[in-house]
Amino acid sequence: MRSLRGLLLFKLGVWVGMMGAAAFVRRTVPSRGGEDSDELALVAVLDGIDLKSRATNFKGGSMLAWFGGIAVDLREVELAPRAELSLHTLFGGIAVITPPGWQIESELKALAGGVDAPKPAQNGPDSPVLTVSGSAVLGGISVATKAPVDDPARAAAAAQNGEPHD
Protein backbone atom coordinates (compact mmCIF):
# COMPACT_ATOMS: atom_id res chain seq x y z
CA MET A 1 0.00 0.00 0.00
CA ARG A 2 2.83 2.33 0.84
CA SER A 3 4.51 1.79 -2.55
CA LEU A 4 1.21 2.45 -4.37
CA ARG A 5 0.83 5.75 -2.51
CA GLY A 6 4.43 6.66 -3.37
CA LEU A 7 3.83 5.86 -7.05
CA LEU A 8 0.65 7.98 -7.12
CA LEU A 9 2.44 10.90 -5.46
CA PHE A 10 5.28 10.58 -7.99
CA LYS A 11 2.81 10.67 -10.92
CA LEU A 12 1.03 13.66 -9.41
CA GLY A 13 4.36 15.42 -8.98
CA VAL A 14 5.31 14.75 -12.60
CA TRP A 15 2.01 16.16 -13.90
CA VAL A 16 2.16 19.22 -11.65
CA GLY A 17 5.76 19.80 -12.73
CA MET A 18 4.91 19.49 -16.42
CA MET A 19 1.94 21.84 -16.09
CA GLY A 20 4.07 24.34 -14.16
CA ALA A 21 6.81 24.20 -16.79
CA ALA A 22 4.20 24.63 -19.55
CA ALA A 23 2.76 27.68 -17.79
CA PHE A 24 6.27 29.15 -17.46
CA VAL A 25 7.04 28.56 -21.16
CA ARG A 26 3.69 30.09 -22.12
CA ARG A 27 4.60 33.32 -20.34
CA THR A 28 8.21 33.54 -21.53
CA VAL A 29 8.17 32.30 -25.15
CA PRO A 30 5.83 34.38 -27.32
CA SER A 31 4.60 33.48 -30.80
CA ARG A 32 5.88 35.51 -33.72
CA GLY A 33 4.38 35.84 -37.18
CA GLY A 34 1.01 36.54 -38.67
CA GLU A 35 -0.88 35.96 -41.86
CA ASP A 36 1.52 38.09 -43.97
CA SER A 37 4.77 36.93 -42.30
CA ASP A 38 7.35 35.09 -44.38
CA GLU A 39 8.66 33.27 -41.29
CA LEU A 40 6.65 31.84 -38.40
CA ALA A 41 7.59 31.01 -34.83
CA LEU A 42 4.33 29.77 -33.34
CA VAL A 43 4.09 28.56 -29.76
CA ALA A 44 0.83 27.09 -28.44
CA VAL A 45 1.21 26.13 -24.81
CA LEU A 46 -2.06 25.42 -22.99
CA ASP A 47 -3.65 27.29 -25.90
CA GLY A 48 -4.59 27.06 -29.56
CA ILE A 49 -3.54 28.92 -32.71
CA ASP A 50 -5.44 29.01 -36.00
CA LEU A 51 -3.63 30.82 -38.82
CA LYS A 52 -4.35 31.25 -42.53
CA SER A 53 -1.15 32.54 -44.10
CA ARG A 54 -0.96 34.76 -47.17
CA ALA A 55 2.82 35.23 -47.25
CA THR A 56 4.40 36.19 -50.56
CA ASN A 57 7.83 34.59 -49.91
CA PHE A 58 7.24 31.95 -47.24
CA LYS A 59 10.56 30.63 -45.88
CA GLY A 60 9.13 28.42 -43.11
CA GLY A 61 9.82 28.61 -39.42
CA SER A 62 8.99 26.63 -36.32
CA MET A 63 5.93 25.51 -34.38
CA LEU A 64 5.67 24.14 -30.85
CA ALA A 65 2.45 22.71 -29.42
CA TRP A 66 2.67 21.76 -25.74
CA PHE A 67 -0.71 20.83 -24.24
CA GLY A 68 -2.14 22.88 -27.13
CA GLY A 69 -2.84 22.87 -30.83
CA ILE A 70 -1.83 24.71 -33.99
CA ALA A 71 -3.68 24.75 -37.31
CA VAL A 72 -1.97 26.52 -40.23
CA ASP A 73 -3.40 26.88 -43.74
CA LEU A 74 -0.68 27.52 -46.35
CA ARG A 75 -2.84 27.18 -49.47
CA GLU A 76 -2.52 30.88 -50.40
CA VAL A 77 1.25 31.09 -49.82
CA GLU A 78 4.02 31.72 -52.36
CA LEU A 79 6.79 29.33 -51.27
CA ALA A 80 10.43 30.49 -51.18
CA PRO A 81 13.23 28.16 -52.33
CA ARG A 82 14.46 25.78 -49.59
CA ALA A 83 11.50 26.50 -47.29
CA GLU A 84 11.62 24.50 -44.04
CA LEU A 85 9.18 23.98 -41.19
CA SER A 86 10.27 22.58 -37.83
CA LEU A 87 7.30 21.07 -35.96
CA HIS A 88 7.36 19.78 -32.39
CA THR A 89 4.54 18.56 -30.13
CA LEU A 90 4.32 17.37 -26.55
CA PHE A 91 0.80 16.32 -25.57
CA GLY A 92 -0.46 18.53 -28.42
CA GLY A 93 -1.19 18.60 -32.11
CA ILE A 94 -0.19 20.45 -35.27
CA ALA A 95 -2.10 20.45 -38.56
CA VAL A 96 -0.62 22.05 -41.70
CA ILE A 97 -2.60 22.30 -44.95
CA THR A 98 -0.70 22.75 -48.23
CA PRO A 99 -1.86 23.15 -51.84
CA PRO A 100 -1.74 20.13 -54.20
CA GLY A 101 1.14 21.43 -56.35
CA TRP A 102 3.73 21.37 -53.56
CA GLN A 103 6.23 18.61 -52.97
CA ILE A 104 6.50 17.71 -49.26
CA GLU A 105 9.74 16.19 -47.95
CA SER A 106 9.01 14.81 -44.49
CA GLU A 107 11.54 14.09 -41.76
CA LEU A 108 8.94 13.71 -38.99
CA LYS A 109 9.31 11.26 -36.12
CA ALA A 110 6.87 10.11 -33.44
CA LEU A 111 7.29 8.72 -29.93
CA ALA A 112 4.01 7.38 -28.54
CA GLY A 113 2.25 9.74 -30.95
CA GLY A 114 1.51 9.94 -34.63
CA VAL A 115 2.65 11.75 -37.77
CA ASP A 116 0.91 11.90 -41.13
CA ALA A 117 2.60 13.51 -44.11
CA PRO A 118 1.97 12.88 -47.80
CA LYS A 119 4.45 10.79 -49.73
CA PRO A 120 6.62 12.89 -52.05
CA ALA A 121 4.56 13.49 -55.17
CA GLN A 122 6.06 13.20 -58.61
CA ASN A 123 5.30 16.81 -59.46
CA GLY A 124 7.40 18.62 -62.00
CA PRO A 125 11.00 19.62 -61.29
CA ASP A 126 9.84 23.23 -60.87
CA SER A 127 7.24 22.44 -58.20
CA PRO A 128 7.83 24.16 -54.84
CA VAL A 129 9.42 21.99 -52.13
CA LEU A 130 8.60 22.27 -48.43
CA THR A 131 10.83 20.32 -46.03
CA VAL A 132 9.05 19.38 -42.80
CA SER A 133 11.03 18.07 -39.83
CA GLY A 134 10.28 17.54 -36.17
CA SER A 135 8.84 15.19 -33.60
CA ALA A 136 5.56 14.30 -31.94
CA VAL A 137 5.84 13.06 -28.37
CA LEU A 138 2.49 11.84 -27.06
CA GLY A 139 0.86 14.08 -29.68
CA GLY A 140 0.28 14.31 -33.39
CA ILE A 141 1.42 16.13 -36.53
CA SER A 142 -0.53 16.15 -39.79
CA VAL A 143 0.55 17.67 -43.10
CA ALA A 144 -2.35 17.45 -45.55
CA THR A 145 -2.84 18.54 -49.13
CA LYS A 146 -6.13 20.20 -50.09
CA ALA A 147 -7.25 22.27 -53.06
CA PRO A 148 -7.70 26.00 -52.40
CA VAL A 149 -11.13 27.20 -51.36
CA ASP A 150 -11.57 29.33 -54.46
CA ASP A 151 -11.05 26.37 -56.83
CA PRO A 152 -14.53 26.12 -58.45
CA ALA A 153 -13.85 22.70 -60.02
CA ARG A 154 -12.83 21.21 -56.67
CA ALA A 155 -15.83 22.79 -54.90
CA ALA A 156 -18.23 21.44 -57.52
CA ALA A 157 -16.72 17.94 -57.39
CA ALA A 158 -16.83 17.93 -53.59
CA ALA A 159 -20.43 19.12 -53.56
CA GLN A 160 -21.40 16.44 -56.07
CA ASN A 161 -19.79 13.74 -53.92
CA GLY A 162 -21.17 15.16 -50.67
CA GLU A 163 -17.68 15.98 -49.33
CA PRO A 164 -16.69 19.12 -47.46
CA HIS A 165 -14.22 21.23 -49.44
CA ASP A 166 -13.15 23.89 -46.89
N, C-alpha and C positions, 0 to 999 in steps of 0.2 A: 504494500500500500504506500509505503514511504517513497519507493522508487517511482511509482506512478505519479504521485504528487510532484516529485522533483521534475519528472519529464514534462508534466503539464505546465509547471512554472517556467521551465526552460522555453517551451514553445510560446508561451505568452510573452516572455521577455524578448524573444526573436521578433515576434510580430510588432510589439510596441517599439522596439528599436528600429525596425524597417519603416514603420509609419512615421516615427520621429525624424529619421534620416530623409524620408521623402518630403516631409513638411519643410525641413531645412533647405533641401535642394530647390523646392518650389519657390521659396523666398529669395534665394541667392542666384539662381540661374534663370534669367529671363529669356523669353523667346524673341527672336529677331526675324524680320521679314514679313512682307505682306503680299497682297495679290499682284503687285507690280515689281516685286523684288526679284533680282536675278539670282540671288543666293538666299537660302533659307537656313535658319537655325531654330527649329521648333522644339519646345520642351513642354510636354504635357505631363505634369506630375499631380496626381489627385485631381485631374481636370480633363477637359477635352478641347480639341482644336479642329475646326472645319474650315478649310481654305480652298478657294478656287483661284488658281494662279493664272495671270495673264502676262507673264514676263515675256520680254522680247528677245532676251539672250540668256536663257536659263542655264546656269552653270552647275546647279545642284545644291548641295549643302548637307545638313544633318538633321535627324529627328530622333528624339528620345521620348518614349512613352513609359512612364513608371506609375503604375496604378492609374493609368489614364489611357486616352485614345487620341489618335490623330487620323484625320481623313483629308487627303490632298488630291485635288482634281487638276491634272496637268494637260488636259485635252486642248486648251487654247494657248499653249506655250510654244514659243520658238526655241528649240533646243540648241545650245552652244556646242561646239566640238568638245569632245572628252568630258561631257557632263557626268557627274558622279553624285549619288545619294548614299549617305551612310545612315542606316536605320537600326535602332536598338530599342528593344522592349524588355521590361521586367514587370510581370503581372499586368501587361497592357497590350494594346494593339495598334497597328499602323496599317492603313489602307491607302494605296496610291493608285490612281486611275490614269492611264496613258492612252494616247490615240493609237489606232491600229497601224499606222505607218512606221512606228518606232521599233527599233531593235533593242531588246532588253537583255543585258548580260548580267546574270545574277550570281552573286557570291554570298548568298544568305545561308545562315546556319541556324539550327534550332536545338535547344536543350529543354526537354520536357515542354515543348511548345510546337508551333507549326509555322511553316513558311510556304507561300504559294506564289510562284513567279512563272510567267509564260516561258516556254522553251524559246530559244533564239529563233526568230522567224527568218526565212530566206528572202528577206526584202532585198531590194537593189543595193548595190555598193554605196549609193549616195544617201541611203536612209539614215536618219539620225540614230545615234547609239546612246543609250543611257545605261551606265554601269551602276548596279545596285549592290551594296555590300552591307553586312551587319549581322546581328544575332537577335534571336527571340528566346528569352529565358522565361519559361512559364507564361508565355504570351504568344501573340501571333503577328505575322507580317504578310500582307497580301499586295501583290502588284498585278493589277488587272488591266486588260485592254478593252476599251469601249469606244464606239463611234461617238463623235461630237453630237451634242444636243441638236444643233442646227442642221444636221444631215437629214434632209427630207426623205431620202430613199430608205435610210435606216429606220426612221420613225414610222414610215408607212409599213415596212416589213414587220417591225415589232408589233405595231397595232394589229396587223392582219393575223399574226401568230398569237396574239394575246399576251405578249411579253412587255414588261416595262422597258423603256428606252432611255430613262434619265433625261 
